[in-house]
Each structure stands twice: as C-alpha cells, then as structure tokens.
C-alpha cells in the first residue's frame, strides 16, 4: 500500500487500470479508490470507497478515506457525517475532528462548524490539539509553530509535527478562502521529508496536501462560465480596485466580430469567441495571457445560422476548458473542440434550433464529458424538443441525451452541486445525474424565460427565474427553504459569498440578503443598465454596466462603494478573474486589468 503512495502519475494510471480487473473485491476497490483519489478523480474514489462498505459494512465507521473523498468531491454534508461516525469509532483522534470541522464549514458555514466542534476528553498528539484551538479562535498559526521549533524532541518528531502543522494550517487557510496563504503552508508540507515516507496514513495525507496545492493552482484559472465552480467567485488576491483606459491596464486586444461570451483562462492561455457575417462565421480565439497577443484563431462556418437578437448575437455561449482541450458551442454550427495548439479534435452538430432571441447557455465539463442545455422554441413534428446532452470530451460522440419536452427559452448554464447537475429552466429547476442524464428531482419556480445560473453554498441552491420573477433557496433534492415571489434578476446571475447573497438586476438594483433565510440586509441602486453577471475576488464585488462602468463594492452587511471605474466601451459579457487579473470583454476589445506586475 505504501508503495502505491509513492508512484508517479503514469504509474498511478497503470495501477488504476490493473486494479479495475480486481475491483470485485474489497481490496480491489480500496486500491483503485486510492489510485483514483491520488489522480484527482474524487467521484471515482467515492464510488470505490462506497462499494467497499457495501461489500463489508463493518468498514464504515473507520473509513476516514471515504470522508476525505466526499470532501473533495464537494459532498460536504456526507463528509461531515462520515467523520461523525468515525468519532464513535475513535474518540481520541483529533485529526478526524479537524476534517469534520472543515466539512461542516463548507456545508453550513463557520459559525455552525465552530459550535459543532467535536469534544475530546483526552489530548491527542501534537500539533492536532493546537490546530483545534485555531478553529475555536484561541490561537494563531505562529503560536502553533513556535513551540515545535523549541520543543526538546528529536529531528524525526520535529519533522512530523511540522508536516501536520503546515498541512492543516494551510488547509484551514484554504477553507477560509485565503488561497495565497494556503499555498504557502501547503508547499511547506509537500516539501517535508517525513510525510511521504512515514507510513500509510501520513503518506496519504501528504498526497492530500499535494492535491490541494494543485487544486489551488487550478483554481487560479477561470475555466468556464462563472469560473472554477460556476459560482462567479475567485480565490485570487491582489486584484485591482481602480482602473481606467490608462490605469492598471496589463493589455488590451482587439477582438474581431461581435460576441457576448465571457473570456476563459487556463494557465497562460485566454480563450474567447466571436461571430462574423450574422453567425455565418464563428470564431474561437486563443490569446497569450501575459501579452494579449492572439496566438491563433479558428473558424467554424455555418450556412444556416440560428436567429438571434442584437443583444444575444451568435457568440453568447462561453467556452469551457479542462486544461488540455477547449470546447465551444456555436448553435446551429455545432460544438467544436480544439487542443491548446489550435488543432481541431472534433465537431458535432446538435440540430437547427428555433429561438427568436438566440442561444446562450454554455457547456459544462465534467468527468470526461461536455454537457449542454439545448432548450429552444421548437417542437415536434416540425422541429424537435428541447434536450440536455453529454458528449464524450475525447471524441465528441454522444454519451447520453435527455429530452426536455415543453421547456422553452432558457439561456441558463447548468451548475454542478455535489452529485447533481442543476439546470434552471422555464417554471422549474431540475436536478440530473451528470453520469447518465437521468432526472433526479425538480422544484417548481413559477417563472419563465430564465437566464441566471443558480449558485450553491451553505447546503442550499439559490435560483432566480423570469422577468421580475421569484428567487428561491432549496436543498439539493427539492426541499424549498425560502422564496421571494418577485424582484429576481432576469439576466444577471447572483453571487453567494460567505453567508450573504447578492442579487442585482438589469436596472441596477442591488439587493443583499441572508442566504440562510432570504431576509433583506440592504438595497441600493447602481447607475446604468446591466447584462453582465457580477464576479467576486480579493474582498471585492465587481458589477459592470452596459456602459462599461464597473462598481467595486466591499462585501458585507452594509453597502460600501470602493471605486467606480469607466472604460468607456459597451459591455455585455461577464468578467473573468484569473492569476491576479480581471478580464473584461467589451464590444470590440478584451481588457486585462491588474494592479501588480506580471507574475
């Protein structure tokens, strides 16, 4: 088992394949689950770990690996429950309490997590009791680390304590949203000589630190509509509060054609789409993130472009990337997939769509699939019903297709919430299994013509629907927690940051609500008309009007305007945040705005 932990990525993939043949046994599922976890396939690891418990139920109480896999798969409530079960199995191991706290914080918020800290009658080995005090607010990282340096212990024990202290201080920073501080401590834990060689448990946790460091770096990107988790929230720091045509401008690049799609960012590459000749020519551009220079442009021709409004246009769908491939949906012209060198990997036509206002939903990539909501006005026999589809990311071949008869005029992009693909549409929100496309649940909303993407947090999903329509919060599965009958935005997607929900509509009305119960905290008006959805990062909320003015607002329970910045160009696209910069797409240009020198 320890040898498995020291394998390289290629060897891990080979080990996963080898374990597949032996996956009918507990040991086979255990080995494959570990290999999948270390490769970052957290859902795959969960499946194997759950199968272990099905085959041998006595393993459930002590299966801490399943709890960690739940956590990284985004199933925070299940993770918290697993660590509660483990506490009945071992009420001394405070490391388990640490993971339960992290899971509670992600699922329900920090206040409930602190109130629910597991109790221990005996002191566990250091530094775990000290880290536990950090969660309760009774110590600091510096106070945890200082005694380790001075303690009368041998070098091996000192390395061990430093490993765990750096790991859990780093993970705590990450859970609290301080990505840069988290990366600093996680680098120290992964550089530790003791961790990867000290046995199965420490080696496993060394890989947890390595994986989380990789996830933090990946989270610096903006790989699709509304960012890494589809939430509009970035963990980036050092973002600009103020800018203008000549202030804090990293670069600006001319983008030929029209388009309302958002830019996406992966590493040193920026991708954005546009259209020419009324949609007869659809373009995907790749730009250098550091310079703004266009590396390549690829064209998809279409002799029969769908009808679109002047606002939506023929390049409103935001592309998506997995870090190796980029997928763009061009309506009647089909879905295209390129590698980062600009080589076409595949193209798949999905049909001729009927919508007088055009198409705007963006692809979502999940476990080797590109998933698309294809809602339109067409109906049989003259046309076809709306549908949800998944394509194989490698080949473009259909994986599954789920018909959605009677659903029309939705421009919303789906979002992944735990095990569910949440799709907001005409009169209802539905949850689907992203692996099969099977409908799992639905919630009636009472609002049509849906554009905003739902947001998730604190164990809730929040969706808005229709012109001046309802806003509702519900638990995955369909239990409605609260509902506001009117006043929801028609176009702009909401933000959920901490325990506060921010909703701004097309007329500039900004409403802040308690996410847990929907009670209004404040209401303000921002000047102008809005189509772009807000984004957040570095303790700032960014609201960009169609006139190109961005209002920078401080998050919190009272309204505080930090800055008002004008580019003087029309903006319909939502901004992106990546690697210390804000990317704003105007009618003619893409702007990179940053307050510090290029990293």
C-alpha positions in Angstrom: 0.0 0.0 0.0 2.8 2.4 0.9 4.5 1.7 -2.5 1.3 2.8 -4.2 1.5 6.2 -2.5 5.0 6.8 -3.9 4.0 6.0 -7.5 4.2 8.7 -10.2 1.1 9.8 -12.1 1.7 7.5 -15.1 2.2 4.5 -12.8 -0.9 5.5 -10.8 -2.9 5.4 -14.0 -1.5 2.0 -14.8 -2.3 0.8 -11.3 -5.9 2.1 -11.7 -6.3 0.0 -14.8 -4.7 -3.1 -13.2 -7.0 -2.7 -10.2 -10.0 -2.5 -12.4 -9.8 -6.2 -13.1 -9.8 -6.9 -9.4 -12.5 -4.4 -8.5 -15.0 -7.0 -7.4 -13.2 -7.4 -4.0 -12.8 -5.0 -1.1 -9.1 -4.9 -1.6 -9.5 -4.2 -5.3 -11.9 -1.3 -4.7 -9.6 0.0 -2.0 -6.6 0.1 -4.3 -8.5 1.5 -7.2 -10.2 4.1 -4.9 -6.8 5.2 -3.7 -5.4 5.4 -7.2 -8.4 7.4 -8.4 -8.1 9.8 -5.4 -4.4 10.5 -6.0 -5.2 11.2 -9.7 -7.8 13.7 -8.6 -10.8 11.6 -9.7 -12.7 12.2 -6.4 -16.1 10.9 -7.6 -14.4 7.7 -8.8 -12.8 7.3 -5.4 -16.1 7.8 -3.7 -17.7 5.1 -5.8 -15.0 2.6 -4.9 -14.9 3.5 -1.2 -18.7 3.2 -1.0 -18.5 -0.2 -2.7 -16.1 -1.3 -0.1 -18.6 -0.5 2.6 -21.4 -2.3 0.7 -19.2 -5.4 0.5 -18.1 -5.2 4.1 -20.3 -2.9 6.2 -18.1 -3.1 9.3 -15.6 -0.9 7.4 -18.0 2.1 7.5 -17.1 3.5 11.0 -13.4 3.7 10.4 -13.4 4.7 6.7 -11.8 8.1 7.0 -10.6 7.9 3.4 -14.3 7.9 2.3 -14.9 11.1 4.3 -11.9 12.9 2.7 -13.1 11.7 -0.8 -16.6 13.1 0.0 -15.0 16.4 1.0 -13.0 16.7 -2.3 -16.0 15.6 -4.3 -17.9 18.5 -2.9 -20.3 16.3 -0.8 -19.6 18.2 2.4 -22.7 17.0 4.3 -21.8 13.4 3.7 -18.2 14.1 4.6 -19.3 15.6 7.9 -21.5 12.6 8.6 -18.6 10.2 7.9 -16.3 12.0 10.4 -19.1 11.9 13.0 -19.4 8.1 12.5 -15.6 7.8 12.8 -15.8 9.7 16.1 -17.8 6.9 17.5 -15.1 4.5 16.3 -12.2 6.6 17.7 -12.9 9.4 20.1 -9.3 10.4 20.6 -8.2 11.1 17.1 -8.5 14.9 16.8 -7.3 14.8 13.2 -10.8 13.4 12.5 -12.3 16.4 14.3 -10.3 18.7 12.1 -11.8 17.1 8.9 -15.3 17.2 10.4 -14.8 21.0 11.1 -13.7 21.6 7.5 -16.7 19.7 6.2 -19.1 21.5 8.5 -17.7 24.8 7.5 -18.1 24.1 3.8 -21.6 22.7 4.2 -23.1 25.0 6.8 -20.8 27.9 7.4 -18.1 28.7 10.0 -20.4 29.6 12.9 -22.2 26.3 12.9 -18.8 24.5 12.4 -17.3 26.2 15.4 -20.4 25.4 17.5 -20.3 21.8 16.4 -16.6 21.1 17.1 -16.3 17.5 18.3 -15.4 17.1 22.0 -12.4 15.2 23.2 -11.7 14.0 26.8 -8.1 13.2 26.1 -5.4 15.2 24.5 -4.2 13.8 21.2 -0.7 14.0 19.8 0.6 17.5 18.9 0.0 19.5 16.8 -3.6 18.4 16.5 -4.9 19.9 19.8 -3.2 23.2 18.9 -4.7 23.2 15.4 -8.1 22.5 17.0 -7.7 25.6 19.1 -7.1 27.6 15.9 -10.6 26.8 14.7 -12.0 28.0 18.0 -10.1 31.3 17.6 -7.9 30.7 20.6 -4.5 30.6 18.9 -2.7 31.6 15.7 -0.5 29.8 13.2 2.6 31.4 14.6 1.7 30.2 18.1 1.3 26.7 16.8 4.6 26.6 15.0 6.9 28.4 17.6 6.8 25.5 20.2 7.6 22.9 17.6 10.9 24.7 16.9 11.8 24.9 20.5 10.5 21.6 21.8 13.0 19.0 23.3 12.2 16.4 20.7 14.3 14.5 18.1 14.6 15.7 14.5 12.2 13.0 13.2 9.4 14.1 15.6 10.0 17.7 14.8 9.6 17.0 11.1 6.5 15.1 11.8 4.9 18.0 13.8 6.0 20.5 11.2 4.4 18.3 8.5 1.0 18.2 10.1 1.0 21.8 11.3 1.9 23.1 7.9 -0.7 20.8 6.3 -3.6 21.8 8.5 -2.8 25.5 8.8 -2.7 25.5 5.0 -6.0 23.6 4.6 -7.6 26.0 7.2 -6.5 29.0 5.1 -7.9 27.3 2.0 -11.3 26.6 3.6 -11.4 30.2 4.8 -10.7 31.4 1.3 -7.1 32.7 1.7 -5.6 30.9 -1.3 -2.1 32.5 -1.2 -1.6 31.8 2.5 -2.9 28.3 2.0 -0.4 27.7 -0.9 2.5 28.9 1.2 1.9 26.4 4.0 0.9 23.5 1.7 4.2 23.9 -0.2 6.0 23.5 3.1 4.0 20.3 3.9 4.7 18.8 0.5 8.4 19.7 0.8 8.5 17.8 4.1 10.8 14.7 4.1 8.9 12.9 6.8 5.4 12.8 5.3 5.7 10.7 2.2 7.9 8.0 3.9 6.3 7.6 7.3 3.6 5.0 6.6 0.2 4.8 5.0 -1.7 7.4 7.0 0.9 10.2 6.8 1.7 9.3 3.1 -2.0 9.6 2.3 -2.2 13.0 3.9 1.0 14.1 2.1 -0.9 13.4 -1.1 -3.9 15.3 0.2 -1.6 18.3 0.6 -0.2 17.8 -2.9 -3.6 17.5 -4.5 -4.9 20.6 -2.7 -1.9 22.6 -3.8 -2.7 21.5 -7.4 -6.4 22.4 -6.9 -5.4 25.9 -5.6 -3.3 26.5 -8.7 -6.1 25.3 -10.9 -8.5 27.5 -9.0 -6.4 30.5 -10.1 -7.8 29.9 -13.6 -11.3 30.7 -14.9 -12.1 27.6 -17.0 -15.7 28.3 -18.0 -18.8 30.3 -17.4 -18.6 31.9 -13.9 -15.3 30.4 -13.0 -13.9 27.3 -11.3 -17.1 26.2 -9.6 -19.6 28.1 -11.7 -20.1 30.5 -8.7 -18.6 33.7 -10.0 -16.2 33.7 -7.1 -12.4 33.6 -7.4 -9.8 32.9 -4.7 -7.4 35.3 -6.3 -5.7 38.1 -4.4 -4.1 41.4 -5.4 -6.9 42.3 -7.7 -7.3 46.0 -8.8 -9.9 48.2 -7.2 -9.4 51.0 -9.6 -8.6 51.3 -13.3 -9.2 53.3 -16.4 -8.2 53.4 -20.1 -4.6 54.1 -19.0 -4.5 52.9 -15.4 -3.8 49.4 -14.2 -4.1 48.1 -17.8 -2.0 45.0 -18.4 -3.0 44.9 -22.1 -6.0 45.3 -24.4 -6.6 43.3 -27.5 -8.9 43.9 -30.5 -11.3 41.0 -31.0 -12.8 40.9 -34.5 -16.6 40.3 -34.8 -19.4 40.5 -32.3 -19.9 38.5 -29.1 -21.3 38.5 -25.6 -19.5 35.4 -24.4 -17.1 35.7 -21.4 -13.4 35.1 -21.7 -12.0 32.0 -20.0 -8.4 31.5 -18.7 -6.2 28.4 -18.4 -2.6 28.8 -17.4 -1.1 31.2 -19.9 -3.9 30.9 -22.4 -7.1 33.1 -22.7 -10.0 31.9 -25.0 -12.9 34.0 -26.3 -15.4 33.5 -29.1 -16.9 35.9 -31.6 -19.0 35.8 -34.8 -19.0 37.5 -38.2 -21.5 37.7 -41.1 -24.6 37.2 -38.9 -23.3 34.0 -37.5 -22.1 32.5 -40.8 -18.6 32.5 -39.4 -18.0 31.6 -35.8 -14.5 32.3 -34.3 -12.6 30.9 -31.4 -9.5 33.0 -30.4 -6.6 31.9 -28.2 -4.6 34.8 -26.7 -1.4 34.9 -24.6 -2.5 35.8 -21.1 0.7 37.7 -20.4 0.8 39.9 -23.5 -2.7 39.8 -25.1 -1.3 38.7 -28.4 -3.6 36.5 -30.4 -1.8 33.1 -30.8 -4.4 31.6 -33.1 -8.0 32.0 -34.4 -10.1 29.1 -35.7 -13.2 29.5 -37.8 -16.4 27.4 -37.9 -18.6 28.1 -40.9 -22.4 27.8 -40.9 -24.7 28.3 -43.9 -27.8 28.3 -41.7 -27.2 30.2 -38.5 -29.9 30.4 -35.9 -32.0 33.6 -35.5 -30.6 35.8 -32.7 -31.4 39.1 -31.1 -28.9 42.0 -31.4 -28.1 41.6 -27.7 -27.6 37.9 -27.7 -25.8 37.6 -31.0 -24.2 34.5 -32.4 -21.3 34.2 -29.9 -23.0 34.4 -26.5 -22.1 30.9 -25.2 -18.9 31.0 -23.1 -16.4 28.2 -24.0 -15.0 25.8 -21.4 -11.7 24.0 -20.9 -10.2 21.1 -18.9 -6.7 22.5 -19.2 -5.9 20.5 -22.4 -8.9 21.0 -24.6 -11.3 23.9 -25.2 -15.0 23.4 -26.1 -17.2 26.0 -27.7 -20.9 25.8 -28.7 -21.9 27.7 -31.8 -25.6 27.0 -32.0 -26.6 25.6 -35.4 -22.9 25.4 -36.3 -22.4 22.8 -33.7 -20.0 22.1 -30.9 -16.3 22.2 -31.6 -13.3 21.0 -29.6 -9.7 22.1 -30.1 -6.4 21.4 -28.3 -4.3 24.3 -27.0 -2.3 24.3 -30.2 -5.4 25.1 -32.2 -5.9 21.6 -33.8 -9.5 20.6 -34.3 -10.2 17.4 -32.4 -13.9 17.1 -33.3 -17.1 18.9 -34.3 -20.6 17.7 -33.5 -23.8 19.3 -34.9 -26.8 19.2 -32.5 -29.5 20.4 -34.8 -31.2 23.5 -36.2 -32.6 25.5 -33.3 -35.6 27.8 -33.2 -35.3 30.8 -30.9 -36.1 34.4 -31.9 -33.6 35.6 -29.3 -30.7 33.2 -29.9 -28.8 30.7 -27.8 -26.6 31.5 -24.8 -26.2 28.5 -22.5 -22.6 27.5 -22.0 -21.0 24.0 -21.9 -20.0 22.4 -18.6 -17.2 19.9 -18.5 -17.5 17.0 -16.0 -15.6 13.7 -15.8 -14.7 13.5 -19.5 -18.0 14.9 -20.8 -19.2 18.2 -22.3 -22.7 18.8 -21.0 -25.0 21.2 -22.8 -28.5 22.5 -22.2 -30.2 22.8 -25.6 -33.6 24.5 -24.8 -35.3 26.3 -27.6 -38.8 27.1 -29.0 -39.0 24.2 -31.4 -41.4 21.3 -31.0 -42.2 18.1 -33.0 -43.2 17.4 -35.7 -41.8 20.5 -37.4 -38.7 20.6 -35.1 -37.5 18.7 -32.0 -38.0 19.1 -28.3 -35.5 20.8 -26.0 -32.9 18.4 -24.6 -29.9 18.0 -22.3 -26.9 16.3 -23.9 -23.5 14.9 -22.9 -20.7 14.4 -25.4 -17.5 12.5 -24.9 -14.8 15.1 -24.5 -12.3 13.0 -26.4 -14.3 12.2 -29.5 -17.5 14.3 -29.5 -19.6 11.2 -29.6 -22.9 11.3 -27.7 -22.8 9.7 -24.2 -26.4 10.4 -23.3 -29.3 12.6 -24.3 -32.3 13.5 -22.1 -35.4 15.0 -23.8 -37.0 18.1 -22.1 -40.4 18.5 -23.9 -42.3 21.6 -23.1 -39.3 23.6 -21.8 -38.6 26.7 -23.9 -36.5 29.8 -23.8 -33.9 29.1 -21.2 -30.4 30.6 -21.6 -29.1 29.5 -18.2 -26.0 27.4 -17.9 -26.1 24.4 -15.5 -24.0 24.1 -12.4 -22.7 21.1 -10.6 -23.7 20.8 -7.0 -22.4 17.7 -5.3 -23.7 14.8 -7.2 -26.3 16.8 -9.1 -26.3 18.8 -12.3 -28.6 21.6 -11.5 -30.5 23.1 -14.5 -32.7 26.2 -14.2 -35.3 26.5 -16.9 -38.9 27.6 -17.6 -41.0 27.3 -14.5 -38.7 24.9 -12.7 -35.3 23.9 -11.6 -34.2 20.3 -12.2 -31.5 18.1 -10.8 -30.0 15.5 -13.1 -27.4 12.7 -12.7 -24.4 14.0 -14.7 -23.3 10.5 -15.4 -26.5 9.3 -17.0 -28.7 12.3 -17.6 -31.5 10.8 -15.5 -33.8 13.2 -13.8 -33.4 13.1 -10.0 -35.7 15.8 -8.7 -37.3 19.1 -9.6 -38.6 22.3 -8.0 -41.4 24.5 -9.3 -40.4 28.1 -9.6 -43.3 29.8 -11.3 -41.1 32.0 -13.6 -40.2 31.6 -17.3 -37.6 33.0 -19.6 -34.6 32.0 -17.4 -31.1 33.4 -17.9 -29.3 33.4 -14.5 -27.2 30.4 -13.4 -28.0 29.1 -9.9 -25.5 29.4 -7.1 -24.8 27.0 -4.2 -23.5 27.2 -0.7 -24.4 26.6 3.0 -26.1 23.4 1.8 -28.5 25.4 -0.4 -29.1 26.1 -4.0 -30.4 29.6 -4.9 -32.1 30.2 -8.3 -33.8 33.2 -9.8 -36.3 32.9 -12.6 -38.0 35.2 -15.2 -38.6 38.9 -15.6 -39.1 40.3 -12.1 -39.6 36.7 -11.1 -39.1 34.7 -8.0 -35.9 33.9 -6.1 -35.9 30.7 -4.1 -33.5 28.7 -2.0 -33.8 25.0 -1.7 -31.8 22.0 -0.6 -30.5 19.6 -3.3 -33.3 17.2 -3.7 -36.0 19.9 -3.9 -36.9 21.0 -0.3 -37.6 24.7 -0.5 -36.2 26.7 2.4 -37.3 30.2 1.4 -38.9 32.1 -1.5 -39.3 35.7 -2.6 -42.1 35.9 -5.1 -40.8 38.9 -7.1 -37.8 41.1 -7.8 -35.4 38.4 -9.0 -33.0 39.3 -11.9 -33.9 38.3 -15.4 -30.4 38.2 -16.9 -27.7 38.7 -14.2 -26.6 35.6 -12.1 -26.4 36.0 -8.3 -23.4 35.8 -6.1 -23.2 33.8 -2.8 -20.3 34.9 -0.7 -20.0 33.7 2.9 -23.5 33.8 4.4 -24.7 36.7 2.1 -26.5 36.5 -1.2 -26.1 39.4 -3.7 -28.7 39.9 -6.4 -28.5 42.7 -9.0 -31.0 43.2 -11.8 -30.8 44.8 -15.2 -31.9 48.2 -13.9 -29.0 48.4 -11.4 -30.9 47.5 -8.2 -28.6 45.6 -5.9 -30.2 43.6 -3.0 -28.2 41.8 -0.3 -29.9 39.0 1.6 -29.1 36.5 4.2 -28.5 33.3 2.3 -29.9 31.1 5.0 -33.4 32.7 5.3 -33.7 35.2 2.5 -34.1 38.3 4.7 -33.1 41.5 3.1 -29.9 43.1 4.5 -29.7 46.2 2.3 -30.9 47.5 -1.0 -29.0 50.0 -3.2 -29.2 51.2 -6.8 -26.2 51.3 -9.1 -26.4 53.7 -12.1 -26.9 52.2 -15.5 -28.3 49.1 -17.3 -26.7 45.7 -16.6 -26.3 42.5 -18.6 -23.1 41.2 -17.1 -23.2 39.0 -14.1 -21.2 40.1 -11.0 -17.9 38.4 -10.0 -16.0 38.4 -6.7 -12.4 38.1 -5.5 -9.9 39.6 -3.1 -12.6 41.0 -0.9 -14.3 42.9 -3.7 -17.5 42.6 -5.7 -17.4 43.7 -9.3 -20.6 44.9 -11.0 -20.1 46.0 -14.7 -22.8 48.0 -16.5 -23.5 48.0 -20.2 -21.8 51.4 -20.4 -18.6 49.9 -19.3 -18.6 51.2 -15.8 -17.6 48.8 -13.1 -18.7 49.4 -9.5 -16.4 47.8 -6.9 -18.3 47.1 -3.7 -17.0 45.7 -0.4 -18.7 42.5 0.7 -20.5 42.8 4.0 -23.8 43.7 5.7 -23.7 47.3 4.8 -23.2 48.9 1.3 -19.7 50.4 0.8 -18.6 51.5 -2.7 -14.9 51.2 -3.1 -14.5 52.5 -6.6 -16.2 53.4 -9.8 -14.2 52.7 -12.9 -15.0 53.6 -16.5 -13.7 52.0 -19.7 -16.0 54.0 -22.0 -16.9 50.9 -24.1 -20.1 48.8 -24.2 -20.0 45.7 -22.1 -22.5 42.8 -22.3 -20.1 39.9 -21.3 -19.5 38.9 -17.7 -15.9 39.5 -16.5 -13.4 36.7 -15.6 -10.8 36.6 -12.8 -7.6 34.7 -13.1 -4.0 34.9 -11.9 -4.1 38.3 -10.4 -6.1 40.0 -13.1 -9.6 40.9 -14.1 -10.6 40.3 -17.8 -13.4 42.4 -19.2 -14.7 41.9 -22.7 -16.2 45.0 -24.4 -17.9 45.3 -27.8 -14.6 45.5 -29.6 -11.8 44.6 -27.2 -10.6 42.3 -24.4 -9.0 44.1 -21.5 -6.6 42.6 -18.9 -6.7 44.8 -15.8 -4.2 44.2 -13.0 -2.7 46.2 -10.1 0.7 44.4 -10.0 3.4 43.4 -12.4 3.0 40.1 -14.3 4.0 37.1 -12.2 
